[in-house]
Amino acid sequence: MNAPASRAERIRALLAAALEPSVLELTDESALHAGHAGAASGGSHFRLRIVSPRFEGQRLVMRHRLVYDSVHAMMHTEIHALAITALAPSEL
């Protein structure tokens, strides 16, 4: 029997399935926010750097929308904050 996937693993899986990124770096920064209201409610703070061809020609707000749509089910319950750097391959 497999162990349940961690929160970060689930986020990575959702983003990979939706956005097929060439780069996906997810850092859990929850420890930096100890005592913060979001941390107290169980939500984690993450920093994301993602490069996806889906971002080509998209404005920043649309890139963020694509990311948030990918992890929507986890927002405000398991994810309190998500700092996003979203790039197209041509921007590397």
N, C-alpha and C positions, 0 to 999 in steps of 0.2 A: 504494500500500500504506500502510495506517495504522500509525502508531507504536504500540507497546504502551502500554496505559493505565498511568498511574502507580498506585502503591499507594493513594494517597488517592482517585484517581478510581474505582478498583475498589471501595473501601469505600463511597464515596458511591453508586455504582450499586447495590450490594447492599442498602444501607439504603433507598434510594428505592424499589426494587422491592418490598421486604418490608413497609415501614411507611408508604409514601406520605406523607412528612412535608411540612408546610407551611413548616418551617424546618429546615435541615440545615447546620450550621456545623461543619466539621471542620478542626482545626488540628494540624499536625504539630509536635510539641514534642521531637522526637528530639534536636535539637542541644542542648537543655537537659540531656540525660541522657548526654552523651558520657562514655565510660569506665564507664558502668553495665553490669552483666552482660548485661542484655537488649539493650542497644545493641551490645555486642560480638558477640552471636550473630546480629545482623542484624535483629532485631525493632525495630519503630518504636514510639514513644510518641505517642499521639494524644489530643486533647481534643475531645469531641463535645458539641454542644448541638443537641438534636433535639426538634421539636414534632410530634406525630402524633395524629390522632384515635384511633388504636389504643391509646393510653395512657389514654383516658377511663375512669375507674372502676377502673384498675389500680393496685395497690400498687407502690412503688418497685422491689422485688425482681423483680416480674413485668415491669416496663418494661425493666429491665436484661437480664432473660432474653431478651426479644424482640429487643433490640439484639444481644446476644451470639449468639443463634441465627442472626441475619441474616448475621453475619460469621464464623461458626464455622470455615469452611474456612481462614481466614486467621489465626486465633488461634494463638499460640505459635510461629508460623513467621514471618509477616510483621508481625504485631502483637504487641508484647510487653506493652504497657499501653494501656488505653483508659479515660480518665476521662469519665464520662457524666453529662450533665444531660439528663434526659428529662422533658418536660412535655406535658400535654394542652393543646389549644387553649384550654380554659376557664380555664387557669392563667396565661395571658398578661395 
